[in-house]
Amino acid sequence: MLKLIEDMDVIPAQYWKKLTNTDDIWEARIQFGGNIFRILGFENKGQFVVLTNGFAKKTLKTPKREIELAEQRKKIYLEESE
């Protein structure tokens, strides 16, 4: 999955989806064996992807605390890169 994100100019929506009602946070979907994982991140000026956190998905809805963590890390990253 990470290789796909790295190599493709446009990542298919089935793998990389923008989460609604977030500060431009995106979700990578990974299924491995019987487990489902998610990696959250954001696109930095359309040039590259910054991955913020990952977790095993156990519910239909992405946990709010995981989204908040991604948004917090995005804010810190952008502040430090100025």
Biopython code that builds the backbone (N, CA, C, O; Angstrom):
import numpy as np
from Bio.PDB.StructureBuilder import StructureBuilder

atoms = [
    (1, "MET", "N", (0.819, -1.190, 0.000)),
    (1, "MET", "CA", (0.000, 0.000, 0.000)),
    (1, "MET", "C", (0.862, 1.252, 0.000)),
    (1, "MET", "O", (0.608, 2.173, -0.775)),
    (2, "LEU", "N", (1.865, 1.301, 0.847)),
    (2, "LEU", "CA", (2.728, 2.481, 0.905)),
    (2, "LEU", "C", (3.478, 2.669, -0.405)),
    (2, "LEU", "O", (3.704, 3.801, -0.832)),
    (3, "LYS", "N", (3.859, 1.584, -1.038)),
    (3, "LYS", "CA", (4.532, 1.660, -2.334)),
    (3, "LYS", "C", (3.582, 2.248, -3.384)),
    (3, "LYS", "O", (4.002, 3.028, -4.238)),
    (4, "LEU", "N", (2.316, 1.874, -3.315)),
    (4, "LEU", "CA", (1.311, 2.408, -4.230)),
    (4, "LEU", "C", (1.189, 3.921, -4.060)),
    (4, "LEU", "O", (1.172, 4.662, -5.043)),
    (5, "ILE", "N", (1.104, 4.371, -2.819)),
    (5, "ILE", "CA", (1.014, 5.806, -2.535)),
    (5, "ILE", "C", (2.255, 6.519, -3.055)),
    (5, "ILE", "O", (2.162, 7.610, -3.617)),
    (6, "GLU", "N", (3.404, 5.906, -2.867)),
    (6, "GLU", "CA", (4.666, 6.519, -3.283)),
    (6, "GLU", "C", (4.793, 6.609, -4.804)),
    (6, "GLU", "O", (5.257, 7.623, -5.326)),
    (7, "ASP", "N", (4.391, 5.569, -5.508)),
    (7, "ASP", "CA", (4.668, 5.469, -6.936)),
    (7, "ASP", "C", (3.623, 6.086, -7.862)),
    (7, "ASP", "O", (3.961, 6.492, -8.974)),
    (8, "MET", "N", (2.388, 6.165, -7.442)),
    (8, "MET", "CA", (1.335, 6.607, -8.355)),
    (8, "MET", "C", (1.130, 8.120, -8.305)),
    (8, "MET", "O", (1.210, 8.737, -7.243)),
    (9, "ASP", "N", (0.864, 8.703, -9.473)),
    (9, "ASP", "CA", (0.530, 10.125, -9.535)),
    (9, "ASP", "C", (-0.863, 10.367, -8.962)),
    (9, "ASP", "O", (-1.091, 11.339, -8.242)),
    (10, "VAL", "N", (-1.787, 9.472, -9.288)),
    (10, "VAL", "CA", (-3.154, 9.549, -8.777)),
    (10, "VAL", "C", (-3.467, 8.209, -8.125)),
    (10, "VAL", "O", (-3.400, 7.162, -8.769)),
    (11, "ILE", "N", (-3.806, 8.251, -6.846)),
    (11, "ILE", "CA", (-4.087, 7.025, -6.097)),
    (11, "ILE", "C", (-5.572, 6.696, -6.241)),
    (11, "ILE", "O", (-6.405, 7.572, -6.011)),
    (12, "PRO", "N", (-5.934, 5.464, -6.614)),
    (12, "PRO", "CA", (-7.343, 5.097, -6.764)),
    (12, "PRO", "C", (-8.134, 5.324, -5.469)),
    (12, "PRO", "O", (-7.628, 5.085, -4.372)),
    (13, "ALA", "N", (-9.374, 5.785, -5.610)),
    (13, "ALA", "CA", (-10.225, 6.111, -4.459)),
    (13, "ALA", "C", (-10.477, 4.909, -3.555)),
    (13, "ALA", "O", (-10.749, 5.080, -2.367)),
    (14, "GLN", "N", (-10.390, 3.706, -4.094)),
    (14, "GLN", "CA", (-10.616, 2.538, -3.245)),
    (14, "GLN", "C", (-9.520, 2.380, -2.191)),
    (14, "GLN", "O", (-9.707, 1.680, -1.197)),
    (15, "TYR", "N", (-8.369, 3.038, -2.412)),
    (15, "TYR", "CA", (-7.259, 2.942, -1.468)),
    (15, "TYR", "C", (-7.019, 4.219, -0.672)),
    (15, "TYR", "O", (-6.508, 4.161, 0.446)),
    (16, "TRP", "N", (-7.381, 5.365, -1.230)),
    (16, "TRP", "CA", (-7.018, 6.653, -0.629)),
    (16, "TRP", "C", (-8.222, 7.575, -0.742)),
    (16, "TRP", "O", (-8.539, 8.061, -1.827)),
    (17, "LYS", "N", (-8.900, 7.819, 0.394)),
    (17, "LYS", "CA", (-10.163, 8.546, 0.382)),
    (17, "LYS", "C", (-10.108, 9.710, 1.355)),
    (17, "LYS", "O", (-9.608, 9.577, 2.472)),
    (18, "LYS", "N", (-10.627, 10.854, 0.922)),
    (18, "LYS", "CA", (-10.702, 12.019, 1.804)),
    (18, "LYS", "C", (-11.829, 11.802, 2.803)),
    (18, "LYS", "O", (-12.943, 11.433, 2.431)),
    (19, "LEU", "N", (-11.524, 12.036, 4.081)),
    (19, "LEU", "CA", (-12.541, 11.901, 5.118)),
    (19, "LEU", "C", (-13.345, 13.193, 5.207)),
    (19, "LEU", "O", (-12.777, 14.285, 5.211)),
    (20, "THR", "N", (-14.649, 13.068, 5.278)),
    (20, "THR", "CA", (-15.508, 14.242, 5.372)),
    (20, "THR", "C", (-15.434, 14.848, 6.766)),
    (20, "THR", "O", (-15.125, 14.167, 7.744)),
    (21, "ASN", "N", (-15.722, 16.130, 6.834)),
    (21, "ASN", "CA", (-15.743, 16.871, 8.102)),
    (21, "ASN", "C", (-14.412, 16.805, 8.844)),
    (21, "ASN", "O", (-14.382, 16.705, 10.070)),
    (22, "THR", "N", (-13.311, 16.861, 8.094)),
    (22, "THR", "CA", (-11.978, 16.875, 8.698)),
    (22, "THR", "C", (-11.179, 18.025, 8.093)),
    (22, "THR", "O", (-11.619, 18.673, 7.144)),
    (23, "ASP", "N", (-10.004, 18.264, 8.657)),
    (23, "ASP", "CA", (-9.100, 19.288, 8.140)),
    (23, "ASP", "C", (-8.247, 18.681, 7.023)),
    (23, "ASP", "O", (-7.024, 18.593, 7.130)),
    (24, "ASP", "N", (-8.929, 18.265, 5.945)),
    (24, "ASP", "CA", (-8.275, 17.689, 4.766)),
    (24, "ASP", "C", (-7.437, 16.449, 5.111)),
    (24, "ASP", "O", (-6.309, 16.297, 4.644)),
    (25, "ILE", "N", (-8.009, 15.575, 5.931)),
    (25, "ILE", "CA", (-7.362, 14.314, 6.302)),
    (25, "ILE", "C", (-7.849, 13.220, 5.353)),
    (25, "ILE", "O", (-9.035, 13.135, 5.033)),
    (26, "TRP", "N", (-6.909, 12.390, 4.914)),
    (26, "TRP", "CA", (-7.191, 11.291, 3.999)),
    (26, "TRP", "C", (-6.936, 9.958, 4.696)),
    (26, "TRP", "O", (-6.179, 9.884, 5.665)),
    (27, "GLU", "N", (-7.580, 8.904, 4.186)),
    (27, "GLU", "CA", (-7.482, 7.580, 4.795)),
    (27, "GLU", "C", (-7.035, 6.554, 3.755)),
    (27, "GLU", "O", (-7.665, 6.404, 2.708)),
    (28, "ALA", "N", (-5.943, 5.851, 4.053)),
    (28, "ALA", "CA", (-5.499, 4.728, 3.224)),
    (28, "ALA", "C", (-6.121, 3.464, 3.798)),
    (28, "ALA", "O", (-6.092, 3.236, 5.007)),
    (29, "ARG", "N", (-6.682, 2.649, 2.921)),
    (29, "ARG", "CA", (-7.355, 1.418, 3.352)),
    (29, "ARG", "C", (-6.484, 0.215, 3.011)),
    (29, "ARG", "O", (-6.045, 0.049, 1.873)),
    (30, "ILE", "N", (-6.246, -0.617, 4.013)),
    (30, "ILE", "CA", (-5.400, -1.793, 3.817)),
    (30, "ILE", "C", (-6.089, -3.003, 4.432)),
    (30, "ILE", "O", (-6.513, -2.963, 5.587)),
    (31, "GLN", "N", (-6.201, -4.078, 3.656)),
    (31, "GLN", "CA", (-6.722, -5.331, 4.183)),
    (31, "GLN", "C", (-5.610, -6.358, 4.074)),
    (31, "GLN", "O", (-5.043, -6.570, 3.002)),
    (32, "PHE", "N", (-5.304, -6.994, 5.201)),
    (32, "PHE", "CA", (-4.241, -7.986, 5.234)),
    (32, "PHE", "C", (-4.759, -9.189, 5.992)),
    (32, "PHE", "O", (-5.036, -9.111, 7.189)),
    (33, "GLY", "N", (-4.888, -10.293, 5.296)),
    (33, "GLY", "CA", (-5.490, -11.463, 5.921)),
    (33, "GLY", "C", (-6.925, -11.134, 6.294)),
    (33, "GLY", "O", (-7.681, -10.623, 5.468)),
    (34, "GLY", "N", (-7.297, -11.418, 7.513)),
    (34, "GLY", "CA", (-8.640, -11.104, 7.984)),
    (34, "GLY", "C", (-8.726, -9.776, 8.704)),
    (34, "GLY", "O", (-9.765, -9.453, 9.281)),
    (35, "ASN", "N", (-7.658, -9.003, 8.682)),
    (35, "ASN", "CA", (-7.620, -7.733, 9.412)),
    (35, "ASN", "C", (-7.731, -6.547, 8.461)),
    (35, "ASN", "O", (-7.300, -6.606, 7.310)),
    (36, "ILE", "N", (-8.321, -5.471, 8.972)),
    (36, "ILE", "CA", (-8.454, -4.236, 8.211)),
    (36, "ILE", "C", (-7.701, -3.144, 8.954)),
    (36, "ILE", "O", (-7.898, -2.937, 10.152)),
    (37, "PHE", "N", (-6.840, -2.453, 8.229)),
    (37, "PHE", "CA", (-6.040, -1.378, 8.817)),
    (37, "PHE", "C", (-6.299, -0.085, 8.071)),
    (37, "PHE", "O", (-6.673, -0.088, 6.898)),
    (38, "ARG", "N", (-6.093, 1.017, 8.770)),
    (38, "ARG", "CA", (-6.209, 2.338, 8.172)),
    (38, "ARG", "C", (-4.975, 3.151, 8.539)),
    (38, "ARG", "O", (-4.461, 3.063, 9.654)),
    (39, "ILE", "N", (-4.514, 3.941, 7.581)),
    (39, "ILE", "CA", (-3.439, 4.891, 7.823)),
    (39, "ILE", "C", (-3.976, 6.257, 7.425)),
    (39, "ILE", "O", (-4.474, 6.436, 6.314)),
    (40, "LEU", "N", (-3.875, 7.216, 8.334)),
    (40, "LEU", "CA", (-4.359, 8.564, 8.058)),
    (40, "LEU", "C", (-3.195, 9.466, 7.687)),
    (40, "LEU", "O", (-2.057, 9.236, 8.095)),
    (41, "GLY", "N", (-3.493, 10.474, 6.922)),
    (41, "GLY", "CA", (-2.469, 11.427, 6.532)),
    (41, "GLY", "C", (-3.069, 12.581, 5.761)),
    (41, "GLY", "O", (-4.286, 12.765, 5.733)),
    (42, "PHE", "N", (-2.194, 13.359, 5.133)),
    (42, "PHE", "CA", (-2.648, 14.506, 4.348)),
    (42, "PHE", "C", (-1.689, 14.733, 3.194)),
    (42, "PHE", "O", (-0.551, 14.264, 3.205)),
    (43, "GLU", "N", (-2.170, 15.458, 2.205)),
    (43, "GLU", "CA", (-1.351, 15.788, 1.050)),
    (43, "GLU", "C", (-0.720, 17.151, 1.289)),
    (43, "GLU", "O", (-1.415, 18.111, 1.622)),
    (44, "ASN", "N", (0.580, 17.237, 1.122)),
    (44, "ASN", "CA", (1.303, 18.480, 1.352)),
    (44, "ASN", "C", (1.467, 19.231, 0.032)),
    (44, "ASN", "O", (2.350, 18.920, -0.767)),
    (45, "LYS", "N", (0.611, 20.212, -0.181)),
    (45, "LYS", "CA", (0.663, 21.066, -1.385)),
    (45, "LYS", "C", (0.615, 20.249, -2.672)),
    (45, "LYS", "O", (1.159, 20.666, -3.695)),
    (46, "GLY", "N", (-0.030, 19.094, -2.626)),
    (46, "GLY", "CA", (-0.151, 18.258, -3.808)),
    (46, "GLY", "C", (1.145, 17.615, -4.269)),
    (46, "GLY", "O", (1.178, 16.972, -5.319)),
    (47, "GLN", "N", (2.214, 17.781, -3.497)),
    (47, "GLN", "CA", (3.517, 17.261, -3.907)),
    (47, "GLN", "C", (3.812, 15.887, -3.329)),
    (47, "GLN", "O", (4.382, 15.037, -4.012)),
    (48, "PHE", "N", (3.432, 15.662, -2.081)),
    (48, "PHE", "CA", (3.674, 14.366, -1.458)),
    (48, "PHE", "C", (2.695, 14.151, -0.314)),
    (48, "PHE", "O", (1.994, 15.073, 0.102)),
    (49, "VAL", "N", (2.658, 12.932, 0.183)),
    (49, "VAL", "CA", (1.736, 12.548, 1.248)),
    (49, "VAL", "C", (2.506, 12.430, 2.555)),
    (49, "VAL", "O", (3.588, 11.845, 2.600)),
    (50, "VAL", "N", (1.938, 12.992, 3.619)),
    (50, "VAL", "CA", (2.505, 12.859, 4.961)),
    (50, "VAL", "C", (1.566, 11.947, 5.743)),
    (50, "VAL", "O", (0.400, 12.283, 5.954)),
    (51, "LEU", "N", (2.075, 10.791, 6.172)),
    (51, "LEU", "CA", (1.273, 9.846, 6.952)),
    (51, "LEU", "C", (1.425, 10.187, 8.427)),
    (51, "LEU", "O", (2.538, 10.394, 8.910)),
    (52, "THR", "N", (0.305, 10.244, 9.141)),
    (52, "THR", "CA", (0.322, 10.707, 10.530)),
    (52, "THR", "C", (0.135, 9.602, 11.553)),
    (52, "THR", "O", (0.785, 9.622, 12.599)),
    (53, "ASN", "N", (-0.727, 8.647, 11.283)),
    (53, "ASN", "CA", (-1.000, 7.583, 12.249)),
    (53, "ASN", "C", (-1.743, 6.431, 11.578)),
    (53, "ASN", "O", (-2.367, 6.597, 10.530)),
    (54, "GLY", "N", (-1.662, 5.273, 12.200)),
    (54, "GLY", "CA", (-2.336, 4.094, 11.688)),
    (54, "GLY", "C", (-2.987, 3.317, 12.814)),
    (54, "GLY", "O", (-2.613, 3.456, 13.979)),
    (55, "PHE", "N", (-3.969, 2.495, 12.456)),
    (55, "PHE", "CA", (-4.688, 1.726, 13.470)),
    (55, "PHE", "C", (-5.426, 0.567, 12.805)),
    (55, "PHE", "O", (-5.672, 0.576, 11.599)),
    (56, "ALA", "N", (-5.769, -0.425, 13.615)),
    (56, "ALA", "CA", (-6.606, -1.527, 13.148)),
    (56, "ALA", "C", (-8.053, -1.061, 13.246)),
    (56, "ALA", "O", (-8.494, -0.590, 14.294)),
    (57, "LYS", "N", (-8.779, -1.196, 12.155)),
    (57, "LYS", "CA", (-10.162, -0.722, 12.133)),
    (57, "LYS", "C", (-11.081, -1.836, 12.612)),
    (57, "LYS", "O", (-11.072, -2.947, 12.081)),
    (58, "LYS", "N", (-11.877, -1.510, 13.633)),
    (58, "LYS", "CA", (-12.765, -2.514, 14.220)),
    (58, "LYS", "C", (-14.228, -2.109, 14.149)),
    (58, "LYS", "O", (-15.112, -2.900, 14.478)),
    (59, "THR", "N", (-14.489, -0.867, 13.717)),
    (59, "THR", "CA", (-15.859, -0.374, 13.590)),
    (59, "THR", "C", (-16.047, 0.193, 12.186)),
    (59, "THR", "O", (-15.072, 0.409, 11.467)),
    (60, "LEU", "N", (-17.291, 0.434, 11.798)),
    (60, "LEU", "CA", (-17.556, 0.995, 10.477)),
    (60, "LEU", "C", (-17.053, 2.428, 10.358)),
    (60, "LEU", "O", (-16.562, 2.832, 9.304)),
    (61, "LYS", "N", (-17.174, 3.185, 11.425)),
    (61, "LYS", "CA", (-16.796, 4.592, 11.404)),
    (61, "LYS", "C", (-15.362, 4.758, 11.906)),
    (61, "LYS", "O", (-14.947, 4.094, 12.855)),
    (62, "THR", "N", (-14.610, 5.653, 11.258)),
    (62, "THR", "CA", (-13.247, 5.938, 11.705)),
    (62, "THR", "C", (-13.311, 6.606, 13.072)),
    (62, "THR", "O", (-14.017, 7.602, 13.230)),
    (63, "PRO", "N", (-12.591, 6.086, 14.067)),
    (63, "PRO", "CA", (-12.645, 6.664, 15.418)),
    (63, "PRO", "C", (-12.257, 8.143, 15.429)),
    (63, "PRO", "O", (-11.262, 8.545, 14.826)),
    (64, "LYS", "N", (-13.057, 8.935, 16.123)),
    (64, "LYS", "CA", (-12.836, 10.379, 16.208)),
    (64, "LYS", "C", (-11.461, 10.696, 16.782)),
    (64, "LYS", "O", (-10.808, 11.637, 16.330)),
    (65, "ARG", "N", (-11.012, 9.929, 17.764)),
    (65, "ARG", "CA", (-9.705, 10.208, 18.379)),
    (65, "ARG", "C", (-8.566, 10.031, 17.374)),
    (65, "ARG", "O", (-7.553, 10.724, 17.457)),
    (66, "GLU", "N", (-8.728, 9.107, 16.428)),
    (66, "GLU", "CA", (-7.706, 8.906, 15.393)),
    (66, "GLU", "C", (-7.681, 10.087, 14.421)),
    (66, "GLU", "O", (-6.611, 10.524, 13.997)),
    (67, "ILE", "N", (-8.853, 10.597, 14.074)),
    (67, "ILE", "CA", (-8.933, 11.775, 13.200)),
    (67, "ILE", "C", (-8.335, 12.982, 13.902)),
    (67, "ILE", "O", (-7.574, 13.737, 13.298)),
    (68, "GLU", "N", (-8.672, 13.171, 15.176)),
    (68, "GLU", "CA", (-8.133, 14.298, 15.943)),
    (68, "GLU", "C", (-6.610, 14.218, 16.045)),
    (68, "GLU", "O", (-5.929, 15.240, 15.960)),
    (69, "LEU", "N", (-6.078, 13.019, 16.227)),
    (69, "LEU", "CA", (-4.630, 12.832, 16.294)),
    (69, "LEU", "C", (-3.983, 13.209, 14.958)),
    (69, "LEU", "O", (-2.947, 13.875, 14.938)),
    (70, "ALA", "N", (-4.582, 12.792, 13.859)),
    (70, "ALA", "CA", (-4.060, 13.132, 12.530)),
    (70, "ALA", "C", (-4.089, 14.645, 12.310)),
    (70, "ALA", "O", (-3.130, 15.215, 11.790)),
    (71, "GLU", "N", (-5.181, 15.291, 12.702)),
    (71, "GLU", "CA", (-5.287, 16.743, 12.538)),
    (71, "GLU", "C", (-4.261, 17.472, 13.399)),
    (71, "GLU", "O", (-3.669, 18.459, 12.964)),
    (72, "GLN", "N", (-4.054, 16.987, 14.611)),
    (72, "GLN", "CA", (-3.067, 17.595, 15.510)),
    (72, "GLN", "C", (-1.657, 17.456, 14.925)),
    (72, "GLN", "O", (-0.887, 18.416, 14.935)),
    (73, "ARG", "N", (-1.320, 16.286, 14.425)),
    (73, "ARG", "CA", (0.010, 16.067, 13.848)),
    (73, "ARG", "C", (0.198, 16.865, 12.558)),
    (73, "ARG", "O", (1.300, 17.328, 12.265)),
    (74, "LYS", "N", (-0.876, 17.023, 11.792)),
    (74, "LYS", "CA", (-0.804, 17.853, 10.586)),
    (74, "LYS", "C", (-0.488, 19.295, 10.970)),
    (74, "LYS", "O", (0.368, 19.936, 10.360)),
    (75, "LYS", "N", (-1.180, 19.794, 11.974)),
    (75, "LYS", "CA", (-0.964, 21.173, 12.427)),
    (75, "LYS", "C", (0.488, 21.373, 12.870)),
    (75, "LYS", "O", (1.123, 22.357, 12.490)),
    (76, "ILE", "N", (1.006, 20.452, 13.662)),
    (76, "ILE", "CA", (2.397, 20.541, 14.136)),
    (76, "ILE", "C", (3.361, 20.500, 12.952)),
    (76, "ILE", "O", (4.301, 21.292, 12.886)),
    (77, "TYR", "N", (3.130, 19.586, 12.028)),
    (77, "TYR", "CA", (4.002, 19.465, 10.847)),
    (77, "TYR", "C", (4.038, 20.773, 10.058)),
    (77, "TYR", "O", (5.110, 21.257, 9.694)),
    (78, "LEU", "N", (2.868, 21.335, 9.799)),
    (78, "LEU", "CA", (2.803, 22.558, 8.999)),
    (78, "LEU", "C", (3.437, 23.743, 9.724)),
    (78, "LEU", "O", (4.076, 24.584, 9.093)),
    (79, "GLU", "N", (3.263, 23.814, 11.050)),
    (79, "GLU", "CA", (3.885, 24.891, 11.830)),
    (79, "GLU", "C", (5.409, 24.781, 11.789)),
    (79, "GLU", "O", (6.103, 25.790, 11.660)),
    (80, "GLU", "N", (5.924, 23.569, 11.898)),
    (80, "GLU", "CA", (7.374, 23.365, 11.932)),
    (80, "GLU", "C", (8.022, 23.478, 10.553)),
    (80, "GLU", "O", (9.229, 23.698, 10.452)),
    (81, "SER", "N", (7.233, 23.330, 9.498)),
    (81, "SER", "CA", (7.813, 23.396, 8.157)),
    (81, "SER", "C", (7.795, 24.806, 7.567)),
    (81, "SER", "O", (8.253, 25.016, 6.444)),
    (82, "GLU", "N", (7.275, 25.756, 8.311)),
    (82, "GLU", "CA", (7.246, 27.150, 7.823)),
    (82, "GLU", "C", (8.590, 27.807, 7.952)),
    (82, "GLU", "O", (8.745, 28.973, 7.590)),
]
sb = StructureBuilder()
sb.init_structure("model")
sb.init_model(0)
sb.init_chain("A")
sb.init_seg("    ")
for serial, (resi, resn, name, xyz) in enumerate(atoms, 1):
    if name == "N":
        sb.init_residue(resn, " ", resi, " ")
    sb.init_atom(name, np.array(xyz, "f"), 0.0, 1.0, " ", f" {name:<3s}", serial, name[0])
structure = sb.get_structure()
